[in-house]
Amino acid sequence: MRNWKKACRKDFRSPFQHTICYLVFLAILPCPALAWDFTPGLPCLLSHTEGNRQIELTYDPTQPLYSVTVSQDTPFPDSPFFAMTFNGPRPNTIASTRHTVSNDGRSVTVTDTGFGNVLDGLQYNLSTTIIVAEEKFDIQLRGAAGPVQAFRDCAADVPSA
């Protein structure tokens, strides 16, 4: 808490400017991180957390295999399918009956050898709606384009076994 005071005192001399600095600090403090994170390596990893939900994509060139895993704090309902609807300028819906559910029911994973439609949906749209049975929720894609492109590049740059 002292760091903001030091920064505000140093940069802003008037009481009004100091108060504005303090209010801006308080306004951004409770904001959730909406960052999409890319981590190169084996496997390449793209992840995003929003509230109590997380989406994680991996690419393992030794298989070669892509995966998308959606996790949340509570178990997902039993469902014969998993779907992602991409909302925005390049809408698309992708569905699979070949998903697996973790032992605790809190994660759903789909794997495939190609993920072009999923990556296009994440990179070029505004949000994705995750659908598992009657449960639906949106994940925002703001800020995803750059990390998705890095994920694509990582997958392309990793030599296959």
N, C-alpha and C positions, 0 to 999 in steps of 0.2 A: 504494500500500500504506500510505502514511502517513495517508491520509484516514480509513481505518477505525480506525487507532490513535487519531487525534485525536478522532474521534467517540466511540469507546468510553471513552477517558479522561475526556472531558468529561461524558458522560451516566452513566457507571457508575463509582462510586468504589471498590467492593470488588474484590479480585483475582478472586473468583468471577464477579461480573457481567462483568468485563472478558473473562474466559475464555469465558463463554457468548456474548458479543458476537462474539468472534473465531471461535468454532465455527459460529455462524449464518452469518457472512460466508463462511466456507469451504464451508459446505453449499450455499449458493445460487449460488456462483461458477460451478460447471460446469453449471448448469441451462440447457437450451436455451430460447430464446425461443419461446413458443407463441402469440404474438400474431397476430391477424388484423388486417390494416391496410387502412383505406379511404382513398383519395385522391380528392377531388373534382376535376372538370375535364373536359376533352375529350381522351380518353375518361375516364369514371368508372372507377376501378380498385379492385379488392378483391384482396388478395394474402395469402399465408400460406406460410411456409417451415417445414418440419419435417424435420430431418436433412438428407439430400442431395436432398430433393424440394421442389418449389414448385408451388403452384396459384395461378393468376392469372385473374381474371375481368375483362372490360372491357365497357363499354357505350358505343357510339359513336352518338349520336342523329342524326348527319348521314347515317347509312346507312339506317335505324336497325338496328343489329346488335349482338348479344351474342357474346362469345367466352369459352371456358374453355380455358386452356392448362395442362397438367401437364408439368413438366420434372423431369429427374433427371440425375445425373452420368454414367450409362451409357445406351447406346441402348436404346430399347424394342424388343421383338420385333415382327416383321411381324405384323399382325393385320387381319382383315377388319372388326373392330368395336372400339369404345371404349365402356366402360360405367362408370357410377358407381352403386353401391348405397349407399343411405342407411340407417344403422343407428340405431335409437332409437325414440322414441314415434310418429314419423310415417314409417315405412319406405317406401322406394320404390326402384325401379331404373330408370335411364334409360340407354338404349343408342343408339348411332349408328353407321352405316356411312359417314357423310359426314365423317369426321375426316381431318385432314392431319397428316403427320409432317414435322418440320423436316429440313433437309438432313443434319444430323449424327445424326438419329434420337433425340435426347435430349428432344424436346418433341412432345407430341401436342396438337392444337387442334381444337375443335369450335366452329362458329359457327351461330347461328340468330337469327331475329327475335324469339323469345320464350324466356324462361328462367325462367318462374314455377316450374316443378317443381324446377329446379336450385336456385333461391334458397330455396324452401321446404325442400328437403332440407338445405341448409347451415344454415339458420336454426333449424330445429326438431328437429334430431337430434344424436346424440352423436359419430358418426364417419361417414366415407364411405369405402367401399372402391373404389379405382380398379382397373379390370380392363382390361388390354391383352393379348390372347391368353392365355397361361398365366400371365402376371405379374399378381399381385394385391398391393396394399398398402393399409394404412389411413392416413387422415389424420384427426386428431382435430379435433372441431368445438367444443371448449371455448373459450368466449370469442368465437365467431363471430357470435352473434345480433345484437349491437349494430352491428358493422361491416356485416353483411349488410343490416340495416335501413337504415343510412346509404347503402349502395349502391343499394338500392331507391329511397330518397328522391331520391338524386342523379339516377337515371335518370328519375324522374317529374318532377323540377324542371327538367331541361335542355330548353329549347324545341327541338322538332324542326325541321329545315330545310325 
